[in-house]
Each structure stands twice: as C-alpha cells, then as structure tokens.
Amino acid sequence: MPKPKNVPMWATAPPTPVRHAGTIAAPTVHHTTLIILSSLSRLTTPTTLGHTKSPTTEPPRLPIPTVLPPIRGAYVEANPTDVLQVGFTNVFTRNQASKANVLVNVGGAGSSKSHSVAQLLVTKFTNEDDKQLIITRKTLPALKRSAYALIVDLFKAYHLYDQMEHNKTDHVIHYRSNAMWFFGIDEPTKAKSLAGGASYIWMEEADEFTYEDYLAFKLQLRRQTEGGVNQIFLTFNPIDGSGWIPTKLIGQPDVAVIHSTVDDNPYADPEYVKLLKNLATEDENYYRVYVLGEWGRLENLIFPNYTLVDALPEKFDAWCYGLDFGFVHPTALIKVVISDKKLYWHEYLCQSGMTNSDLIERLTHFDKGDIYADSAEPQRIREINNAGFTCLAANKDVRLGIDVCRRQQIHITKDSVNLIKQIRGYQRQVDKNGIVLEQPVKFRDDTVDAARYGTLGVTERHGFATARPHSIEPIKSLHFPGDETSLLDKLLRRNK
C-alpha cells in the first residue's frame, strides 16, 4: 500500500536509553505498536475498531497500546487486514506511566519528544471523558506550524479526524465530551476563559516561555479528574542551562524529568544521526545540547537581538529570496524585505527530502522575485533558471554576510518557526582551547544561511536598510573600526 501523503515521520524507542539521575528510566518493553483500524466506527474487540459504522454508538476510542507486532516502517501503513500499526517510543511509555503533575521532556535533537507527547495526548483525548486539553506555544503562528499541525496530522493518520468537530476559527477540536484548545501565550484570555480549567497542558518549545507564563498555565490545571492526574507537559532542547526551567522548575516536588536523545530513536534517518554525531568535532556546546541532550550555554550568539512581528510590511523598498539547498539537510527559502530602513525575514520553506523538481513546483506558488541561492549548487541554480525563475549565485562570504546582517534592525515574522528556532542558537564555533572562532557552527543553520544569502544579495544591489546611500556615498551603517575599507569595497563592488 502506498504511503499516505502529509503524514509525519514516527520515532520509535531504542533498546538502551540513556539514563540520568533524577529522570524516569525507560521500561523494559521498548518496541510497541498502537493498532487502529483504518476505518472508524464502533468498538468490536479489545484491540481493534470494526468497519461497520453505527449511528447508535458513541465515537470510537483508541485502544491503549499494549501489543507488540513488528514495526511497519517510518510511516503509518496498513497491513493486509487493514489494521494500522503505529510505532511509538519509550518516551511515550515513560510519559504514560508517570503520575507526576509536571513532566519535563528535555533532550537532544531527533529523540521523539514532541511526537511522543502528541501521541500520548491523542490517546488520552480519544480514551478519556470530560477532558479539556491546552496545546500552546509562545505565539499562535508558531503553534499552527508545529504542534497544532502535528496533532491534526495524527488525527488524520488514525482516521479519526472526520469524526471530530474542528472549529478552525476558535482553534478548538471537539470529540465526544472532550475539547482540545490551541492558542499562544499572546492570547492569555483564552486560557482564563476555560470553564473548569484544563486536564492536560502541553507547552511546546517550553524554553520560549517565561516562568510567569508557566505559572499562569499551571493555575489552569484544575479540572476535576476522577481516578487520574491533571498534568502539564513541557518539551524542548536544553539550550540554556541558566534558564528558568533548570534553575526554578526542576527539583520542585512532583516534577518528573524525562530525558531522551537520538539514541532513543532507532528509526532516525542514518544521515541525520551521522550529522549529529559529527558535532563532536564541530562544537562542544552544540554536541552537549543536541546529541547528549545536556544543558548548554547561550554564549557567542551571532544574532542576539531581533524583533518578532506579525507579518511582513505591505510597502517595501526592495525584496528578494534567499535559498539554501538541501536534501538530508532541509531546503530553506527565506523572503528578505527592506522597508522603512528596517530588514525583515519571513520563512517560506524549511523541508528535508526535497528534489529540485519538488522545489521548483513549490516556487510556482510564491510571488516571483530574485532568488539568491547557494553558489555551491550551480546545476540546481541552472535548472531553476530554465524553469522561468531568476536565480542568482549568492555571495557565500560568511563573515561579510554576518557583518551585513548584524548591522541591520532585523525583524522576523512570528510564523517563521524554524528560522526563529535556529537563530536562537546560531553561535560562533569554539575550538578545543576555548578560543571563539569567526565561523558559525554548521548545524541547524539552513534558514539563517538562506536569510544571509538574501540579505547580502539585496544589500549589494540596493544598499543597506539602515542607510540607503547613493553608490558614490559611503554606507554610514558600516562605519566601524578595523577593515571597513575592504568591506565597503566588497559591498559596493556591483554598484561601480
């Protein structure tokens, strides 16, 4: 049977998870499968859903996963008996087994934290009664493109979505007596308006929130639960060891830490795992955070200051796209806009596994404009030009591009989910002797590289956002000590 479209990758558990003091260790059962029939209707056996739709019976419940058939692969697939086998991880089972009120899911990249919590909440949403769930992230646009989309995809993959009432205006899904609400912390009145409070709350990318945000949500965790526990789940990478989660939250009574790494996911893409492991020679801090899942330090940030905005300005002086090619790495497309002496970045695309044909098809859905692309891929640039677009080889001078971007007032749209996440950790390399290098760490930099290509391209052609000079005038925003002459010469080269 062909793979369903638009179904997210599933992660599954490893035989030997990393154990840490103070964390919930993985159970001895490591490979389990959730069995669901691909059609919805009444419950006919303890582990399957029948095919005959009955209007007189209540909507189906997902069986609690307890069986151990073989994992069918990375995507949800149907076996010959039309039963969906869904792989899930020991991160799922550790969260499911915990009775703590607060579950801190912290760890490295690719460990299935978000997928596992999403799967658990989907199971609770379909099995329990009279529950209200809150799924939140710092902003609603970011939530829509991450946890919100993931959970909707899960419902569709499990063939449950058509049985639900989804109010896309209020961002709430109803199923039987349950409701699942989606909103950002920028909509605080919604949380306060939930009658009776919430049963379960999921704070995705929890380190984006403040401790006060967390306390406000925890106050909503007051719904009367018969025979169960109200719980709040936090998922994030341990980027900053001095943040409120490690310094204020962990160690409190009834807070459980569930630690995971990519080693907890035997179904992770081997090339991605190799990329992660290579961080050992790239940067100690990145290796600690994204491979070992240990607390890192926010040091040597390249872009510490930027502003989040709701949308790109309607009026602008110049604009273009920046494009970073990838396949195992994501392909990233960022729109770069200069408006009223300010620089704006908006993420249009950040997706792995894209061929050039896939990319060209996606470009047909966007406004046509100059595209500054990774010059290391001349064949792909030529193919894009042959398809009717204007694609130029970007200037890949990393130091120059960073310097140009750092001298702008950078504004990023709130729904640029991957760009925001990557720029928060975009740091300079540190060698084994502790010396800070000029080069950034080459990991999770796809969207930032694309933004840098576009910014340098539009700047070289149109001048700086912060000072729009004539070609014969010096660029005022670039007056700084050191090698300003050579930098100005580079910037003005195309205008001479």
C-alpha positions in Angstrom: 0.0 0.0 0.0 1.4 3.4 -0.9 2.5 5.8 1.9 -0.2 8.3 2.9 0.6 11.9 1.9 1.3 14.5 4.5 1.8 12.0 7.4 4.7 12.9 9.8 7.6 10.6 10.5 7.3 8.4 13.5 10.0 7.8 16.0 10.5 4.6 18.0 12.4 3.6 21.0 15.9 2.2 21.4 16.9 -0.9 23.3 19.3 1.0 25.6 18.1 4.5 26.5 20.5 6.9 28.2 19.8 7.0 31.9 20.4 10.1 34.1 20.0 10.7 37.8 16.6 12.2 38.6 15.0 11.1 35.3 12.4 8.4 34.6 14.2 5.5 33.1 12.7 3.6 30.1 10.7 0.5 30.8 11.9 -2.9 29.7 9.5 -3.1 26.8 11.0 -1.0 24.1 9.1 -1.7 20.8 5.3 -1.4 21.0 2.6 -0.7 18.4 -0.7 1.1 18.6 -3.2 -0.9 16.5 -6.1 1.0 15.0 -8.4 0.0 12.1 -8.2 2.4 9.2 -12.0 2.9 9.2 -13.9 4.5 12.1 -16.9 3.1 13.9 -17.9 1.0 16.9 -15.5 -0.9 19.1 -15.8 -4.6 18.2 -12.8 -6.2 20.0 -10.5 -5.1 22.8 -7.8 -4.1 20.3 -9.5 -3.2 17.0 -12.2 -0.9 15.7 -14.8 -2.5 13.4 -15.7 -1.5 9.9 -19.5 -1.2 10.2 -20.5 2.4 11.0 -23.3 2.5 13.6 -25.1 5.8 14.2 -26.4 4.5 17.5 -23.0 4.0 19.1 -20.6 6.6 20.6 -17.4 7.6 18.6 -14.6 5.1 19.0 -11.8 5.1 21.5 -8.2 4.3 20.7 -7.1 1.1 22.5 -4.3 1.6 25.0 -1.2 0.3 23.3 -0.1 -3.0 24.8 0.7 -5.4 21.9 4.0 -6.0 20.2 3.6 -6.6 16.4 6.5 -5.7 14.2 7.1 -2.0 13.4 6.0 -1.4 9.8 8.4 1.4 8.9 8.7 5.1 9.2 5.1 5.9 8.1 1.8 4.7 9.3 0.9 1.8 6.9 -2.0 -0.7 6.6 -1.3 -4.4 6.9 -3.4 -7.0 4.9 -6.1 -7.0 7.5 -6.4 -3.2 7.2 -5.1 -2.6 10.7 -2.9 0.5 11.2 0.3 -0.2 13.1 1.7 2.9 14.7 5.2 2.8 16.2 5.8 4.8 19.4 8.7 5.2 21.7 9.8 4.6 25.2 9.4 8.4 25.6 5.7 7.7 25.1 5.6 4.9 27.7 7.6 6.9 30.3 5.2 9.8 30.0 2.2 7.5 30.1 3.5 5.7 33.2 4.3 8.9 35.2 1.8 10.2 37.8 3.7 13.5 38.3 1.8 16.7 37.7 4.7 18.2 35.7 6.6 16.3 33.1 9.7 18.0 31.7 10.6 16.3 28.4 14.2 17.5 27.7 16.8 16.1 25.4 18.7 16.1 22.2 17.5 16.6 18.6 15.6 13.8 16.9 14.6 12.0 20.2 10.8 12.0 19.5 9.9 14.3 22.4 7.2 16.2 20.6 5.9 13.2 18.7 5.6 11.1 21.8 3.7 13.8 23.8 1.4 14.4 20.8 0.7 10.7 20.5 0.0 10.4 24.2 -2.4 13.3 24.3 -4.2 12.0 21.2 -4.6 8.7 23.1 -5.9 10.4 26.2 -8.2 12.6 24.1 -9.9 9.6 22.5 -10.0 7.3 25.5 -11.0 9.6 28.4 -14.1 11.6 29.1 -14.9 15.2 30.1 -11.3 16.4 29.5 -10.1 19.8 28.3 -6.6 19.9 26.8 -4.5 23.0 26.1 -1.8 22.9 23.4 0.3 26.0 23.4 3.4 27.7 22.2 4.8 31.2 22.6 2.9 32.6 19.6 -0.1 31.2 17.7 1.5 31.4 14.3 4.4 29.3 15.5 2.0 26.8 17.1 0.0 26.4 13.9 3.1 25.3 12.0 4.3 22.9 14.7 2.3 21.1 17.4 -1.1 22.1 16.0 -0.3 20.7 12.6 1.3 17.6 14.2 -1.8 16.7 16.2 -4.2 17.3 13.3 -1.9 15.1 11.1 -2.1 12.4 13.8 -5.9 12.5 13.9 -6.0 12.2 10.1 -3.4 9.4 10.1 -5.5 7.5 12.6 -8.6 8.1 10.5 -10.3 10.0 13.5 -10.3 13.5 12.1 -13.6 13.1 10.2 -15.4 12.1 13.4 -14.3 15.3 15.1 -15.7 18.8 15.2 -12.8 21.2 14.3 -13.6 24.9 14.8 -10.7 26.5 12.8 -11.8 30.0 13.8 -11.5 29.4 17.6 -8.8 26.7 17.1 -10.6 24.0 19.1 -11.3 20.4 18.4 -14.3 18.6 20.0 -14.6 14.8 20.3 -17.3 13.2 22.4 -17.2 15.1 25.7 -13.7 16.4 25.2 -12.2 19.6 23.9 -8.6 20.4 22.7 -7.7 24.1 22.6 -4.8 25.6 20.7 -3.5 29.1 21.5 -0.4 31.1 22.1 0.6 32.9 25.2 -0.2 36.1 23.2 -3.9 35.1 23.8 -4.0 34.9 27.6 -7.7 35.5 27.9 -8.4 32.1 26.2 -6.8 30.2 29.0 -8.6 32.1 31.6 -12.0 31.6 29.9 -11.9 27.8 30.0 -14.7 26.8 32.4 -13.5 24.4 35.0 -9.8 24.6 33.9 -7.7 22.1 32.0 -6.9 18.4 32.4 -3.7 18.4 30.3 -1.5 21.1 29.0 1.3 20.8 26.5 3.9 23.7 26.3 5.8 23.0 23.1 9.3 24.7 23.0 8.8 25.5 26.6 12.0 27.4 27.0 10.4 30.2 24.8 8.1 30.9 27.7 8.8 32.8 30.9 8.4 31.3 34.4 5.4 33.6 34.8 3.9 32.2 31.7 4.3 28.7 33.1 2.7 29.6 36.4 -0.2 31.2 34.6 -0.8 28.0 32.7 -0.3 25.8 35.8 -3.1 27.7 37.5 -5.4 26.4 34.8 -4.6 22.8 35.7 -7.5 22.4 38.0 -10.2 20.3 36.2 -11.7 17.7 38.4 -10.3 14.3 37.2 -11.8 11.1 38.6 -9.2 8.4 39.1 -6.5 10.4 37.2 -4.0 13.2 37.5 -4.0 16.6 35.8 -0.7 17.0 34.0 1.4 19.6 32.2 4.0 18.5 29.6 7.0 20.6 28.6 9.1 19.7 25.5 12.3 21.5 24.4 16.0 21.2 23.8 18.3 22.1 26.7 19.8 25.2 25.0 20.3 27.3 28.1 21.4 25.9 31.4 20.8 29.2 33.2 17.1 29.5 32.1 14.1 29.2 34.4 13.4 25.5 33.7 16.7 24.1 35.2 17.1 26.8 37.8 13.5 27.2 39.1 11.4 24.3 37.9 13.5 21.1 38.0 13.8 19.9 41.6 10.4 21.0 42.7 8.1 18.4 44.2 6.0 16.4 41.7 8.2 17.4 38.7 9.5 14.5 36.7 12.3 14.8 34.1 12.1 12.6 31.1 15.4 12.7 29.3 15.9 11.4 25.7 18.4 11.6 22.9 18.6 10.5 19.2 19.9 7.1 20.6 16.3 6.7 21.8 15.2 6.6 18.2 16.5 3.7 16.1 14.3 4.9 13.2 16.0 8.2 12.9 17.5 8.9 9.4 21.0 7.5 9.5 22.4 10.6 7.6 20.8 12.8 10.3 22.3 10.7 13.1 25.7 11.0 11.4 25.3 14.8 11.1 24.5 14.9 14.9 27.5 12.8 15.8 29.8 15.0 13.7 29.0 17.8 16.1 31.6 16.2 18.4 34.3 17.8 16.2 32.4 20.9 15.4 31.4 22.5 18.7 31.4 21.1 22.2 28.3 23.1 23.3 26.2 22.0 20.3 27.3 18.4 20.9 26.3 18.6 24.5 22.9 20.1 23.7 21.8 18.3 20.5 23.5 14.9 20.9 23.8 14.3 24.6 20.7 16.3 25.5 22.6 18.0 28.3 22.3 21.6 29.4 24.1 24.1 27.2 25.2 27.7 27.4 23.9 30.6 25.4 27.2 32.0 24.6 28.8 33.7 21.5 25.4 34.2 19.9 25.7 35.8 16.4 22.3 37.4 16.3 21.3 38.1 19.9 18.9 41.0 19.0 15.9 40.7 16.7 12.3 41.6 16.9 9.3 39.3 16.2 6.5 40.8 14.1 3.1 39.6 13.0 3.6 40.0 9.2 5.8 41.5 6.5 5.1 45.2 5.8 2.8 45.8 2.9 5.1 48.6 1.5 8.7 47.9 0.9 11.8 49.4 -0.9 13.3 46.1 -2.1 12.9 42.4 -1.6 14.3 39.0 -2.7 14.5 35.4 -1.6 17.4 33.6 -0.1 17.7 29.9 -0.8 19.8 27.2 0.8 19.7 23.9 -0.9 19.4 20.6 1.0 18.1 17.1 0.9 19.1 15.4 4.2 19.6 19.0 5.5 16.3 21.0 4.9 16.0 23.1 1.9 15.3 26.6 3.2 13.6 29.6 1.4 13.5 32.9 3.2 11.9 36.1 1.9 14.1 39.2 2.7 12.4 42.6 2.7 13.8 46.1 3.1 11.1 48.5 4.3 11.4 51.9 6.0 15.0 51.4 6.9 14.4 48.0 8.5 15.2 44.5 7.5 12.5 41.7 7.5 12.8 38.0 7.2 10.0 35.5 6.5 10.3 31.8 6.3 8.5 30.3 3.3 10.1 26.8 3.3 12.2 24.6 5.5 11.8 21.0 4.5 14.0 17.9 4.1 13.9 15.4 1.3 13.2 17.9 -1.5 14.4 17.3 -5.0 14.9 20.2 -7.4 11.6 19.3 -9.1 9.8 19.5 -5.8 11.4 22.9 -5.1 10.5 24.3 -8.5 6.9 23.2 -8.0 6.8 24.9 -4.7 8.3 28.1 -6.1 5.3 28.4 -8.5 3.1 29.1 -5.5 5.1 32.2 -4.5 5.5 35.6 -5.9 8.3 35.7 -8.5 11.4 37.6 -7.4 15.2 37.4 -7.5 16.5 34.3 -5.7 20.0 34.3 -4.2 20.9 30.6 -3.9 23.8 28.6 -2.5 26.5 29.0 -5.2 27.9 25.5 -4.4 25.0 24.1 -6.4 25.4 25.6 -10.0 23.4 22.8 -11.6 20.4 23.3 -9.4 20.6 27.1 -10.0 20.6 26.5 -13.8 17.6 24.2 -13.6 15.6 26.8 -11.6 16.5 29.5 -14.2 15.5 27.1 -17.0 12.1 26.8 -15.3 11.5 30.5 -15.7 12.8 32.0 -12.4 15.6 34.4 -11.8 18.1 32.5 -9.6 21.5 34.0 -8.9 24.6 32.5 -7.2 24.8 34.0 -3.7 27.9 35.6 -2.2 28.9 33.0 0.3 31.4 35.1 2.2 30.2 34.1 5.7 32.0 36.8 7.7 30.8 39.5 5.3 27.2 38.2 5.3 27.1 38.1 9.1 28.6 41.5 9.4 26.0 42.9 7.0 23.1 41.3 8.8 24.3 42.3 12.3 24.2 45.9 11.2 20.5 45.8 10.4 17.4 46.1 12.5 16.3 42.5 12.0 12.5 41.7 12.2 11.3 38.1 11.9 7.7 37.1 11.3 6.2 35.1 14.2 5.2 32.2 12.0 8.8 31.6 10.8 9.0 28.7 13.2 12.3 27.1 12.1 14.1 30.4 11.5 13.3 31.6 15.0 14.4 28.3 16.5 17.6 28.3 14.5 18.6 31.9 15.1 18.1 31.5 18.9 21.0 29.0 18.9 23.1 30.4 16.0 26.6 30.6 17.6 30.2 31.0 16.7 32.4 27.9 17.0 34.7 27.4 20.0 37.8 25.3 19.5 39.2 22.8 22.0 41.3 25.5 23.6 38.2 27.7 24.3 39.1 30.2 21.6 36.0 31.7 19.9 36.2 31.4 16.1 34.7 33.6 13.4 32.8 30.7 11.8 29.3 29.8 13.0 28.6 26.2 14.0 27.4 24.3 10.9 24.2 22.7 12.4 20.6 23.8 12.2 21.7 26.9 10.2 19.7 26.3 6.9 17.2 29.1 7.4 19.8 31.5 8.7 22.1 30.8 5.8 19.2 31.4 3.4 18.4 34.7 5.1 22.1 35.7 5.0 22.3 35.0 1.2 19.2 37.0 0.5 20.3 39.9 2.8 23.7 40.2 1.2 22.2 39.9 -2.3 19.6 42.6 -1.8 22.1 44.8 0.1 24.7 44.6 -2.6 22.1 45.7 -5.2 20.0 48.2 -3.3 22.1 49.4 -0.3 21.6 49.0 3.4 18.2 49.1 5.1 19.6 51.3 7.8 21.1 53.8 5.4 20.1 53.9 1.7 23.1 55.6 0.1 23.8 56.6 -3.5 26.5 54.4 -4.9 29.1 57.2 -4.6 28.3 57.7 -0.9 29.8 55.7 2.0 27.4 53.4 3.7 27.0 55.0 7.1 25.9 51.9 8.9 29.2 50.2 8.1 31.5 52.8 9.7 33.2 50.6 12.3 36.9 50.1 13.3 39.1 47.6 11.5 38.8 46.6 7.9 35.9 48.9 6.9 37.6 49.8 3.6 37.8 46.3 2.3 34.2 45.6 3.5 32.9 48.7 1.8 34.7 47.8 -1.4 33.1 44.4 -1.3 29.6 45.8 -0.7 29.9 48.5 -3.4 31.6 46.3 -6.0 28.4 45.7 -8.0 27.4 49.4 -7.9 30.6 50.6 -9.6 
